[in-house]
Amino acid sequence: MLRAWRHPQARAEDGRWSRSWLITVARNIMVDEARAARIRPAEYSDDRLEPRTPAADDYDRLLDKHEVRAALTTLSPEQRDVLREIFFQERTTAETAAILRIPVGTVRSRTFYALRALRRMLLTRGFQLR
């Protein structure tokens, strides 16, 4: 109805709304909504997500930290720098790009490939990812 209000050309000469125009607009809106819903990923509420179990004790956390540090050493210095800024210093991609003097797209790319390599290295070392 708001679209009809905003488009006075949808009225006939006698002032009545064009029924065919209103039906066409309503149909197009529904088709757009259906297409958008198919493209969007499914949204899940928190009750469907599995809770992450914390490490059993300090010893397990220490071993986890050791494994991650060892795997980090296998990455290139550029990838380590990006991960350090993004995750350990908790900086945004824009802040990291400014600090490292590289484009934002490069920060995103290095982060993606560094995390993928880190995951692969941890799995080859027998580390169980949660």
N, CA, C and O atoms as CSV, one atom per row, in Angstrom:
chain,resi,resn,atom,element,x,y,z
A,1,MET,N,N,0.830,-1.185,0.000
A,1,MET,CA,C,0.000,0.000,0.000
A,1,MET,C,C,0.875,1.249,0.000
A,1,MET,O,O,0.516,2.265,-0.595
A,2,LEU,N,N,2.016,1.169,0.665
A,2,LEU,CA,C,2.907,2.313,0.703
A,2,LEU,C,C,3.446,2.624,-0.688
A,2,LEU,O,O,3.598,3.791,-1.052
A,3,ARG,N,N,3.732,1.600,-1.452
A,3,ARG,CA,C,4.200,1.830,-2.821
A,3,ARG,C,C,3.128,2.497,-3.665
A,3,ARG,O,O,3.424,3.380,-4.470
A,4,ALA,N,N,1.894,2.079,-3.483
A,4,ALA,CA,C,0.798,2.699,-4.226
A,4,ALA,C,C,0.668,4.163,-3.837
A,4,ALA,O,O,0.421,5.016,-4.690
A,5,TRP,N,N,0.831,4.452,-2.571
A,5,TRP,CA,C,0.742,5.828,-2.098
A,5,TRP,C,C,1.859,6.685,-2.703
A,5,TRP,O,O,1.650,7.852,-3.034
A,6,ARG,N,N,3.022,6.101,-2.838
A,6,ARG,CA,C,4.169,6.841,-3.378
A,6,ARG,C,C,4.143,6.959,-4.897
A,6,ARG,O,O,4.894,7.757,-5.458
A,7,HIS,N,N,3.308,6.196,-5.569
A,7,HIS,CA,C,3.237,6.220,-7.036
A,7,HIS,C,C,1.841,6.651,-7.487
A,7,HIS,O,O,0.984,5.802,-7.734
A,8,PRO,N,N,1.606,7.941,-7.596
A,8,PRO,CA,C,0.273,8.399,-7.994
A,8,PRO,C,C,-0.107,7.979,-9.415
A,8,PRO,O,O,-1.291,7.972,-9.752
A,9,GLN,N,N,0.859,7.633,-10.245
A,9,GLN,CA,C,0.543,7.189,-11.600
A,9,GLN,C,C,-0.192,5.851,-11.597
A,9,GLN,O,O,-0.694,5.424,-12.637
A,10,ALA,N,N,-0.263,5.186,-10.450
A,10,ALA,CA,C,-0.978,3.921,-10.348
A,10,ALA,C,C,-2.487,4.139,-10.295
A,10,ALA,O,O,-3.246,3.172,-10.360
A,11,ARG,N,N,-2.930,5.365,-10.180
A,11,ARG,CA,C,-4.360,5.667,-10.146
A,11,ARG,C,C,-4.893,5.892,-11.558
A,11,ARG,O,O,-4.214,6.432,-12.431
A,12,ALA,N,N,-6.102,5.468,-11.737
A,12,ALA,CA,C,-6.776,5.712,-13.015
A,12,ALA,C,C,-7.229,7.174,-13.062
A,12,ALA,O,O,-7.098,7.898,-12.076
A,13,GLU,N,N,-7.754,7.597,-14.191
A,13,GLU,CA,C,-8.178,8.986,-14.338
A,13,GLU,C,C,-9.314,9.356,-13.403
A,13,GLU,O,O,-9.445,10.519,-13.022
A,14,ASP,N,N,-10.133,8.393,-13.027
A,14,ASP,CA,C,-11.249,8.688,-12.125
A,14,ASP,C,C,-10.823,8.680,-10.656
A,14,ASP,O,O,-11.670,8.864,-9.782
A,15,GLY,N,N,-9.517,8.469,-10.351
A,15,GLY,CA,C,-8.999,8.527,-8.994
A,15,GLY,C,C,-8.928,7.184,-8.296
A,15,GLY,O,O,-8.399,7.099,-7.187
A,16,ARG,N,N,-9.438,6.147,-8.905
A,16,ARG,CA,C,-9.405,4.825,-8.303
A,16,ARG,C,C,-8.053,4.167,-8.583
A,16,ARG,O,O,-7.415,4.435,-9.601
A,17,TRP,N,N,-7.639,3.316,-7.673
A,17,TRP,CA,C,-6.371,2.614,-7.836
A,17,TRP,C,C,-6.499,1.571,-8.935
A,17,TRP,O,O,-7.539,0.928,-9.076
A,18,SER,N,N,-5.445,1.409,-9.702
A,18,SER,CA,C,-5.415,0.381,-10.746
A,18,SER,C,C,-5.201,-0.968,-10.078
A,18,SER,O,O,-4.136,-1.233,-9.521
A,19,ARG,N,N,-6.205,-1.808,-10.136
A,19,ARG,CA,C,-6.140,-3.103,-9.475
A,19,ARG,C,C,-5.017,-3.970,-10.043
A,19,ARG,O,O,-4.320,-4.648,-9.288
A,20,SER,N,N,-4.836,-3.954,-11.352
A,20,SER,CA,C,-3.790,-4.776,-11.962
A,20,SER,C,C,-2.406,-4.314,-11.525
A,20,SER,O,O,-1.513,-5.139,-11.334
A,21,TRP,N,N,-2.217,-3.009,-11.364
A,21,TRP,CA,C,-0.925,-2.488,-10.912
A,21,TRP,C,C,-0.651,-2.941,-9.484
A,21,TRP,O,O,0.458,-3.369,-9.166
A,22,LEU,N,N,-1.674,-2.846,-8.617
A,22,LEU,CA,C,-1.512,-3.263,-7.225
A,22,LEU,C,C,-1.196,-4.754,-7.122
A,22,LEU,O,O,-0.338,-5.144,-6.329
A,23,ILE,N,N,-1.854,-5.573,-7.886
A,23,ILE,CA,C,-1.614,-7.019,-7.845
A,23,ILE,C,C,-0.222,-7.346,-8.369
A,23,ILE,O,O,0.471,-8.194,-7.807
A,24,THR,N,N,0.194,-6.674,-9.448
A,24,THR,CA,C,1.528,-6.915,-10.006
A,24,THR,C,C,2.615,-6.536,-9.003
A,24,THR,O,O,3.576,-7.283,-8.816
A,25,VAL,N,N,2.467,-5.385,-8.361
A,25,VAL,CA,C,3.457,-4.950,-7.372
A,25,VAL,C,C,3.495,-5.916,-6.195
A,25,VAL,O,O,4.577,-6.286,-5.739
A,26,ALA,N,N,2.335,-6.331,-5.695
A,26,ALA,CA,C,2.289,-7.268,-4.574
A,26,ALA,C,C,2.944,-8.596,-4.954
A,26,ALA,O,O,3.679,-9.175,-4.155
A,27,ARG,N,N,2.682,-9.077,-6.161
A,27,ARG,CA,C,3.288,-10.323,-6.623
A,27,ARG,C,C,4.809,-10.187,-6.711
A,27,ARG,O,O,5.533,-11.084,-6.279
A,28,ASN,N,N,5.296,-9.086,-7.262
A,28,ASN,CA,C,6.743,-8.871,-7.384
A,28,ASN,C,C,7.422,-8.808,-6.020
A,28,ASN,O,O,8.531,-9.313,-5.845
A,29,ILE,N,N,6.752,-8.190,-5.065
A,29,ILE,CA,C,7.309,-8.118,-3.706
A,29,ILE,C,C,7.413,-9.524,-3.116
A,29,ILE,O,O,8.426,-9.856,-2.501
A,30,MET,N,N,6.397,-10.344,-3.290
A,30,MET,CA,C,6.424,-11.705,-2.758
A,30,MET,C,C,7.508,-12.549,-3.439
A,30,MET,O,O,8.187,-13.333,-2.775
A,31,VAL,N,N,7.672,-12.397,-4.750
A,31,VAL,CA,C,8.699,-13.137,-5.471
A,31,VAL,C,C,10.085,-12.724,-4.973
A,31,VAL,O,O,10.945,-13.578,-4.758
A,32,ASP,N,N,10.303,-11.423,-4.790
A,32,ASP,CA,C,11.591,-10.943,-4.276
A,32,ASP,C,C,11.866,-11.494,-2.885
A,32,ASP,O,O,12.993,-11.896,-2.595
A,33,GLU,N,N,10.858,-11.518,-2.022
A,33,GLU,CA,C,11.035,-12.063,-0.670
A,33,GLU,C,C,11.384,-13.548,-0.711
A,33,GLU,O,O,12.245,-14.008,0.040
A,34,ALA,N,N,10.716,-14.297,-1.587
A,34,ALA,CA,C,10.986,-15.734,-1.688
A,34,ALA,C,C,12.400,-15.981,-2.198
A,34,ALA,O,O,13.093,-16.864,-1.692
A,35,ARG,N,N,12.834,-15.217,-3.188
A,35,ARG,CA,C,14.199,-15.379,-3.708
A,35,ARG,C,C,15.236,-15.033,-2.650
A,35,ARG,O,O,16.240,-15.729,-2.502
A,36,ALA,N,N,14.990,-13.960,-1.922
A,36,ALA,CA,C,15.932,-13.544,-0.882
A,36,ALA,C,C,16.022,-14.605,0.216
A,36,ALA,O,O,17.104,-14.865,0.742
A,37,ALA,N,N,14.901,-15.209,0.558
A,37,ALA,CA,C,14.904,-16.237,1.607
A,37,ALA,C,C,15.680,-17.471,1.182
A,37,ALA,O,O,16.310,-18.118,2.019
A,38,ARG,N,N,15.648,-17.816,-0.111
A,38,ARG,CA,C,16.390,-18.982,-0.601
A,38,ARG,C,C,17.883,-18.735,-0.579
A,38,ARG,O,O,18.659,-19.666,-0.363
A,39,ILE,N,N,18.302,-17.500,-0.799
A,39,ILE,CA,C,19.725,-17.184,-0.875
A,39,ILE,C,C,20.339,-17.091,0.518
A,39,ILE,O,O,21.482,-17.499,0.725
A,40,ARG,N,N,19.583,-16.557,1.469
A,40,ARG,CA,C,20.096,-16.387,2.825
A,40,ARG,C,C,20.359,-17.736,3.484
A,40,ARG,O,O,19.581,-18.673,3.309
A,41,PRO,N,N,21.447,-17.840,4.239
A,41,PRO,CA,C,21.686,-19.096,4.963
A,41,PRO,C,C,20.659,-19.260,6.077
A,41,PRO,O,O,20.093,-18.282,6.565
A,42,ALA,N,N,20.434,-20.477,6.463
A,42,ALA,CA,C,19.465,-20.755,7.527
A,42,ALA,C,C,19.960,-20.162,8.841
A,42,ALA,O,O,21.150,-20.206,9.152
A,43,GLU,N,N,19.035,-19.614,9.595
A,43,GLU,CA,C,19.374,-19.047,10.897
A,43,GLU,C,C,18.921,-20.014,11.978
A,43,GLU,O,O,17.805,-20.532,11.940
A,44,TYR,N,N,19.792,-20.246,12.929
A,44,TYR,CA,C,19.482,-21.168,14.005
A,44,TYR,C,C,19.502,-20.421,15.324
A,44,TYR,O,O,20.291,-19.495,15.515
A,45,SER,N,N,18.648,-20.820,16.213
A,45,SER,CA,C,18.654,-20.214,17.536
A,45,SER,C,C,19.769,-20.845,18.361
A,45,SER,O,O,20.331,-21.871,17.977
A,46,ASP,N,N,20.080,-20.238,19.477
A,46,ASP,CA,C,21.169,-20.715,20.323
A,46,ASP,C,C,20.928,-22.122,20.866
A,46,ASP,O,O,21.887,-22.840,21.148
A,47,ASP,N,N,19.685,-22.524,21.017
A,47,ASP,CA,C,19.425,-23.834,21.600
A,47,ASP,C,C,19.818,-24.980,20.675
A,47,ASP,O,O,19.952,-26.115,21.132
A,48,ARG,N,N,20.009,-24.706,19.365
A,48,ARG,CA,C,20.419,-25.754,18.431
A,48,ARG,C,C,21.944,-25.853,18.323
A,48,ARG,O,O,22.457,-26.819,17.758
A,49,LEU,N,N,22.663,-24.880,18.851
A,49,LEU,CA,C,24.115,-24.905,18.780
A,49,LEU,C,C,24.675,-25.722,19.930
A,49,LEU,O,O,24.182,-25.655,21.056
A,50,GLU,N,N,25.692,-26.479,19.638
A,50,GLU,CA,C,26.315,-27.284,20.675
A,50,GLU,C,C,27.210,-26.402,21.538
A,50,GLU,O,O,27.986,-25.606,21.009
A,51,PRO,N,N,27.113,-26.531,22.843
A,51,PRO,CA,C,28.002,-25.736,23.695
A,51,PRO,C,C,29.435,-26.226,23.568
A,51,PRO,O,O,29.692,-27.424,23.452
A,52,ARG,N,N,30.349,-25.292,23.591
A,52,ARG,CA,C,31.764,-25.649,23.495
A,52,ARG,C,C,32.255,-26.050,24.868
A,52,ARG,O,O,32.088,-25.312,25.839
A,53,THR,N,N,32.856,-27.208,24.947
A,53,THR,CA,C,33.339,-27.681,26.233
A,53,THR,C,C,34.722,-27.094,26.490
A,53,THR,O,O,35.594,-27.167,25.624
A,54,PRO,N,N,34.931,-26.525,27.645
A,54,PRO,CA,C,36.251,-25.969,27.962
A,54,PRO,C,C,37.269,-27.079,28.192
A,54,PRO,O,O,36.911,-28.237,28.408
A,55,ALA,N,N,38.530,-26.705,28.140
A,55,ALA,CA,C,39.591,-27.685,28.409
A,55,ALA,C,C,39.406,-28.222,29.825
A,55,ALA,O,O,38.958,-27.507,30.721
A,56,ALA,N,N,39.755,-29.483,30.010
A,56,ALA,CA,C,39.486,-30.152,31.278
A,56,ALA,C,C,40.201,-29.499,32.462
A,56,ALA,O,O,39.612,-29.349,33.533
A,57,ASP,N,N,41.456,-29.114,32.277
A,57,ASP,CA,C,42.180,-28.510,33.385
A,57,ASP,C,C,43.304,-27.628,32.835
A,57,ASP,O,O,43.448,-27.468,31.623
A,58,ASP,N,N,44.091,-27.061,33.745
A,58,ASP,CA,C,45.182,-26.182,33.341
A,58,ASP,C,C,46.222,-26.907,32.500
A,58,ASP,O,O,46.811,-26.319,31.593
A,59,TYR,N,N,46.446,-28.168,32.795
A,59,TYR,CA,C,47.420,-28.944,32.027
A,59,TYR,C,C,46.981,-29.070,30.573
A,59,TYR,O,O,47.796,-28.901,29.666
A,60,ASP,N,N,45.706,-29.363,30.343
A,60,ASP,CA,C,45.199,-29.465,28.978
A,60,ASP,C,C,45.313,-28.121,28.244
A,60,ASP,O,O,45.678,-28.080,27.070
A,61,ARG,N,N,45.002,-27.038,28.936
A,61,ARG,CA,C,45.126,-25.707,28.317
A,61,ARG,C,C,46.573,-25.402,27.961
A,61,ARG,O,O,46.844,-24.806,26.919
A,62,LEU,N,N,47.490,-25.802,28.806
A,62,LEU,CA,C,48.904,-25.593,28.539
A,62,LEU,C,C,49.345,-26.386,27.309
A,62,LEU,O,O,50.079,-25.868,26.467
A,63,LEU,N,N,48.901,-27.633,27.203
A,63,LEU,CA,C,49.214,-28.437,26.021
A,63,LEU,C,C,48.601,-27.830,24.757
A,63,LEU,O,O,49.241,-27.792,23.706
A,64,ASP,N,N,47.362,-27.357,24.867
A,64,ASP,CA,C,46.709,-26.715,23.720
A,64,ASP,C,C,47.501,-25.497,23.266
A,64,ASP,O,O,47.724,-25.300,22.072
A,65,LYS,N,N,47.919,-24.690,24.221
A,65,LYS,CA,C,48.681,-23.483,23.902
A,65,LYS,C,C,50.001,-23.838,23.223
A,65,LYS,O,O,50.419,-23.183,22.269
A,66,HIS,N,N,50.652,-24.891,23.732
A,66,HIS,CA,C,51.923,-25.336,23.156
A,66,HIS,C,C,51.727,-25.799,21.715
A,66,HIS,O,O,52.518,-25.454,20.838
A,67,GLU,N,N,50.682,-26.575,21.471
A,67,GLU,CA,C,50.406,-27.069,20.115
A,67,GLU,C,C,50.120,-25.923,19.152
A,67,GLU,O,O,50.615,-25.924,18.025
A,68,VAL,N,N,49.337,-24.960,19.577
A,68,VAL,CA,C,49.005,-23.822,18.711
A,68,VAL,C,C,50.256,-23.003,18.415
A,68,VAL,O,O,50.470,-22.594,17.273
A,69,ARG,N,N,51.079,-22.762,19.422
A,69,ARG,CA,C,52.320,-22.006,19.194
A,69,ARG,C,C,53.254,-22.733,18.234
A,69,ARG,O,O,53.870,-22.116,17.365
A,70,ALA,N,N,53.351,-24.043,18.398
A,70,ALA,CA,C,54.206,-24.820,17.495
A,70,ALA,C,C,53.674,-24.764,16.072
A,70,ALA,O,O,54.453,-24.661,15.125
A,71,ALA,N,N,52.368,-24.831,15.911
A,71,ALA,CA,C,51.776,-24.749,14.577
A,71,ALA,C,C,51.940,-23.349,13.991
A,71,ALA,O,O,52.112,-23.205,12.781
A,72,LEU,N,N,51.890,-22.326,14.826
A,72,LEU,CA,C,52.076,-20.945,14.344
A,72,LEU,C,C,53.467,-20.729,13.762
A,72,LEU,O,O,53.644,-19.935,12.838
A,73,THR,N,N,54.441,-21.431,14.299
A,73,THR,CA,C,55.809,-21.242,13.792
A,73,THR,C,C,55.973,-21.766,12.372
A,73,THR,O,O,56.924,-21.397,11.683
A,74,THR,N,N,55.060,-22.621,11.930
A,74,THR,CA,C,55.154,-23.155,10.567
A,74,THR,C,C,54.605,-22.177,9.527
A,74,THR,O,O,54.833,-22.355,8.330
A,75,LEU,N,N,53.886,-21.148,9.975
A,75,LEU,CA,C,53.322,-20.166,9.043
A,75,LEU,C,C,54.387,-19.179,8.583
A,75,LEU,O,O,55.432,-19.035,9.217
A,76,SER,N,N,54.112,-18.511,7.484
A,76,SER,CA,C,55.036,-17.474,7.016
A,76,SER,C,C,54.977,-16.285,7.977
A,76,SER,O,O,53.975,-16.105,8.669
A,77,PRO,N,N,56.032,-15.476,8.028
A,77,PRO,CA,C,56.026,-14.309,8.926
A,77,PRO,C,C,54.868,-13.351,8.621
A,77,PRO,O,O,54.311,-12.753,9.541
A,78,GLU,N,N,54.501,-13.198,7.349
A,78,GLU,CA,C,53.406,-12.305,6.986
A,78,GLU,C,C,52.082,-12.802,7.566
A,78,GLU,O,O,51.286,-12.019,8.084
A,79,GLN,N,N,51.859,-14.113,7.471
A,79,GLN,CA,C,50.628,-14.687,8.008
A,79,GLN,C,C,50.601,-14.597,9.534
A,79,GLN,O,O,49.562,-14.302,10.124
A,80,ARG,N,N,51.748,-14.852,10.172
A,80,ARG,CA,C,51.808,-14.746,11.633
A,80,ARG,C,C,51.520,-13.326,12.090
A,80,ARG,O,O,50.807,-13.119,13.072
A,81,ASP,N,N,52.078,-12.331,11.370
A,81,ASP,CA,C,51.844,-10.938,11.745
A,81,ASP,C,C,50.371,-10.585,11.688
A,81,ASP,O,O,49.846,-9.923,12.584
A,82,VAL,N,N,49.706,-11.029,10.632
A,82,VAL,CA,C,48.282,-10.729,10.491
A,82,VAL,C,C,47.477,-11.394,11.598
A,82,VAL,O,O,46.616,-10.756,12.204
A,83,LEU,N,N,47.748,-12.680,11.873
A,83,LEU,CA,C,47.018,-13.375,12.930
A,83,LEU,C,C,47.281,-12.746,14.298
A,83,LEU,O,O,46.371,-12.641,15.121
A,84,ARG,N,N,48.513,-12.334,14.537
A,84,ARG,CA,C,48.843,-11.700,15.809
A,84,ARG,C,C,48.013,-10.438,16.006
A,84,ARG,O,O,47.450,-10.223,17.080
A,85,GLU,N,N,47.937,-9.602,14.972
A,85,GLU,CA,C,47.192,-8.355,15.092
A,85,GLU,C,C,45.688,-8.601,15.215
A,85,GLU,O,O,45.014,-7.979,16.037
A,86,ILE,N,N,45.172,-9.509,14.395
A,86,ILE,CA,C,43.726,-9.749,14.378
A,86,ILE,C,C,43.253,-10.444,15.656
A,86,ILE,O,O,42.288,-9.997,16.276
A,87,PHE,N,N,43.913,-11.520,16.053
A,87,PHE,CA,C,43.407,-12.331,17.152
A,87,PHE,C,C,44.020,-12.003,18.509
A,87,PHE,O,O,43.308,-11.955,19.512
A,88,PHE,N,N,45.320,-11.781,18.551
A,88,PHE,CA,C,45.947,-11.555,19.852
A,88,PHE,C,C,45.847,-10.094,20.285
A,88,PHE,O,O,45.667,-9.807,21.469
A,89,GLN,N,N,45.961,-9.178,19.334
A,89,GLN,CA,C,45.833,-7.760,19.666
A,89,GLN,C,C,44.385,-7.268,19.502
A,89,GLN,O,O,44.066,-6.131,19.850
A,90,GLU,N,N,43.524,-8.133,18.972
A,90,GLU,CA,C,42.093,-7.859,18.779
A,90,GLU,C,C,41.855,-6.585,17.968
A,90,GLU,O,O,41.052,-5.732,18.345
A,91,ARG,N,N,42.565,-6.477,16.855
A,91,ARG,CA,C,42.400,-5.323,15.980
A,91,ARG,C,C,41.461,-5.675,14.824
A,91,ARG,O,O,41.289,-6.844,14.480
A,92,THR,N,N,40.862,-4.648,14.236
A,92,THR,CA,C,40.016,-4.853,13.065
A,92,THR,C,C,40.906,-5.023,11.843
A,92,THR,O,O,42.117,-4.809,11.910
A,93,THR,N,N,40.297,-5.410,10.725
A,93,THR,CA,C,41.089,-5.562,9.502
A,93,THR,C,C,41.628,-4.216,9.043
A,93,THR,O,O,42.743,-4.141,8.527
A,94,ALA,N,N,40.856,-3.157,9.222
A,94,ALA,CA,C,41.325,-1.823,8.829
A,94,ALA,C,C,42.510,-1.382,9.691
A,94,ALA,O,O,43.487,-0.835,9.179
A,95,GLU,N,N,42.419,-1.621,10.990
A,95,GLU,CA,C,43.528,-1.261,11.888
A,95,GLU,C,C,44.775,-2.082,11.560
A,95,GLU,O,O,45.887,-1.555,11.534
A,96,THR,N,N,44.578,-3.365,11.313
A,96,THR,CA,C,45.702,-4.230,10.967
A,96,THR,C,C,46.348,-3.785,9.667
A,96,THR,O,O,47.574,-3.767,9.552
A,97,ALA,N,N,45.527,-3.426,8.688
A,97,ALA,CA,C,46.062,-2.947,7.411
A,97,ALA,C,C,46.890,-1.691,7.596
A,97,ALA,O,O,47.944,-1.543,6.979
A,98,ALA,N,N,46.420,-0.787,8.442
A,98,ALA,CA,C,47.169,0.453,8.686
A,98,ALA,C,C,48.490,0.172,9.404
A,98,ALA,O,O,49.520,0.761,9.073
A,99,ILE,N,N,48.454,-0.724,10.380
A,99,ILE,CA,C,49.674,-1.035,11.144
A,99,ILE,C,C,50.707,-1.737,10.266
A,99,ILE,O,O,51.892,-1.408,10.313
A,100,LEU,N,N,50.258,-2.702,9.467
A,100,LEU,CA,C,51.180,-3.476,8.634
A,100,LEU,C,C,51.457,-2.814,7.285
A,100,LEU,O,O,52.300,-3.275,6.515
A,101,ARG,N,N,50.738,-1.736,7.014
A,101,ARG,CA,C,50.895,-0.976,5.765
A,101,ARG,C,C,50.652,-1.852,4.533
A,101,ARG,O,O,51.448,-1.885,3.594
A,102,ILE,N,N,49.523,-2.554,4.577
A,102,ILE,CA,C,49.094,-3.374,3.447
A,102,ILE,C,C,47.606,-3.109,3.223
A,102,ILE,O,O,46.933,-2.617,4.129
A,103,PRO,N,N,47.077,-3.424,2.035
A,103,PRO,CA,C,45.652,-3.210,1.790
A,103,PRO,C,C,44.766,-4.108,2.665
A,103,PRO,O,O,45.192,-5.176,3.105
A,104,VAL,N,N,43.530,-3.659,2.908
A,104,VAL,CA,C,42.586,-4.406,3.730
A,104,VAL,C,C,42.300,-5.774,3.098
A,104,VAL,O,O,42.186,-6.772,3.809
A,105,GLY,N,N,42.187,-5.824,1.790
A,105,GLY,CA,C,41.944,-7.097,1.108
A,105,GLY,C,C,43.063,-8.093,1.337
A,105,GLY,O,O,42.822,-9.296,1.438
A,106,THR,N,N,44.286,-7.593,1.420
A,106,THR,CA,C,45.425,-8.466,1.685
A,106,THR,C,C,45.346,-9.016,3.108
A,106,THR,O,O,45.683,-10.176,3.346
A,107,VAL,N,N,44.903,-8.190,4.049
A,107,VAL,CA,C,44.736,-8.654,5.432
A,107,VAL,C,C,43.714,-9.788,5.471
A,107,VAL,O,O,43.936,-10.813,6.115
A,108,ARG,N,N,42.606,-9.598,4.784
A,108,ARG,CA,C,41.566,-10.636,4.776
A,108,ARG,C,C,42.078,-11.919,4.130
A,108,ARG,O,O,41.841,-13.016,4.637
A,109,SER,N,N,42.771,-11.777,3.027
A,109,SER,CA,C,43.290,-12.941,2.317
A,109,SER,C,C,44.304,-13.693,3.173
A,109,SER,O,O,44.235,-14.916,3.299
A,110,ARG,N,N,45.237,-12.961,3.754
A,110,ARG,CA,C,46.247,-13.613,4.596
A,110,ARG,C,C,45.618,-14.281,5.804
A,110,ARG,O,O,46.045,-15.362,6.210
A,111,THR,N,N,44.607,-13.647,6.382
A,111,THR,CA,C,43.924,-14.247,7.531
A,111,THR,C,C,43.270,-15.560,7.127
A,111,THR,O,O,43.398,-16.565,7.827
A,112,PHE,N,N,42.572,-15.550,6.003
A,112,PHE,CA,C,41.900,-16.761,5.523
A,112,PHE,C,C,42.899,-17.890,5.302
A,112,PHE,O,O,42.718,-18.994,5.814
A,113,TYR,N,N,43.954,-17.610,4.538
A,113,TYR,CA,C,44.921,-18.661,4.222
A,113,TYR,C,C,45.736,-19.079,5.439
A,113,TYR,O,O,46.124,-20.242,5.549
A,114,ALA,N,N,46.000,-18.156,6.347
A,114,ALA,CA,C,46.742,-18.502,7.561
A,114,ALA,C,C,45.916,-19.423,8.449
A,114,ALA,O,O,46.438,-20.403,8.982
A,115,LEU,N,N,44.641,-19.118,8.611
A,115,LEU,CA,C,43.789,-19.974,9.439
A,115,LEU,C,C,43.626,-21.353,8.818
A,115,LEU,O,O,43.604,-22.361,9.525
A,116,ARG,N,N,43.513,-21.395,7.505
A,116,ARG,CA,C,43.392,-22.685,6.828
A,116,ARG,C,C,44.669,-23.509,7.011
A,116,ARG,O,O,44.596,-24.708,7.280
A,117,ALA,N,N,45.826,-22.881,6.869
A,117,ALA,CA,C,47.095,-23.587,7.049
A,117,ALA,C,C,47.285,-24.008,8.510
A,117,ALA,O,O,47.785,-25.097,8.791
A,118,LEU,N,N,46.885,-23.139,9.427
A,118,LEU,CA,C,47.009,-23.450,10.849
A,118,LEU,C,C,46.134,-24.653,11.211
A,118,LEU,O,O,46.566,-25.546,11.939
A,119,ARG,N,N,44.921,-24.666,10.706
A,119,ARG,CA,C,44.021,-25.799,10.957
A,119,ARG,C,C,44.621,-27.090,10.407
A,119,ARG,O,O,44.634,-28.119,11.082
A,120,ARG,N,N,45.117,-27.022,9.175
A,120,ARG,CA,C,45.707,-28.208,8.550
A,120,ARG,C,C,46.905,-28.701,9.363
A,120,ARG,O,O,47.061,-29.904,9.573
A,121,MET,N,N,47.737,-27.785,9.814
A,121,MET,CA,C,48.919,-28.166,10.585
A,121,MET,C,C,48.519,-28.787,11.923
A,121,MET,O,O,49.109,-29.782,12.344
A,122,LEU,N,N,47.531,-28.214,12.586
A,122,LEU,CA,C,47.095,-28.777,13.864
A,122,LEU,C,C,46.508,-30.175,13.681
A,122,LEU,O,O,46.726,-31.054,14.515
A,123,LEU,N,N,45.778,-30.379,12.610
A,123,LEU,CA,C,45.210,-31.705,12.366
A,123,LEU,C,C,46.293,-32.727,12.053
A,123,LEU,O,O,46.192,-33.878,12.476
A,124,THR,N,N,47.334,-32.325,11.315
A,124,THR,CA,C,48.413,-33.272,11.016
A,124,THR,C,C,49.224,-33.593,12.264
A,124,THR,O,O,49.834,-34.659,12.343
A,125,ARG,N,N,49.241,-32.704,13.223
A,125,ARG,CA,C,49.948,-32.949,14.482
A,125,ARG,C,C,49.106,-33.765,15.454
A,125,ARG,O,O,49.553,-34.068,16.560
A,126,GLY,N,N,47.880,-34.125,15.046
A,126,GLY,CA,C,47.027,-34.926,15.911
A,126,GLY,C,C,46.218,-34.123,16.897
A,126,GLY,O,O,45.610,-34.691,17.804
A,127,PHE,N,N,46.197,-32.834,16.745
A,127,PHE,CA,C,45.441,-31.965,17.641
A,127,PHE,C,C,43.969,-32.090,17.299
A,127,PHE,O,O,43.601,-32.006,16.127
A,128,GLN,N,N,43.129,-32.287,18.287
A,128,GLN,CA,C,41.697,-32.416,18.031
A,128,GLN,C,C,41.041,-31.050,18.173
A,128,GLN,O,O,41.032,-30.462,19.254
A,129,LEU,N,N,40.489,-30.551,17.063
A,129,LEU,CA,C,39.814,-29.266,17.061
A,129,LEU,C,C,38.409,-29.434,17.603
A,129,LEU,O,O,37.726,-30.412,17.302
A,130,ARG,N,N,37.990,-28.477,18.399
A,130,ARG,CA,C,36.638,-28.530,18.969
A,130,ARG,C,C,35.719,-27.700,18.142
A,130,ARG,O,O,34.530,-27.606,18.446
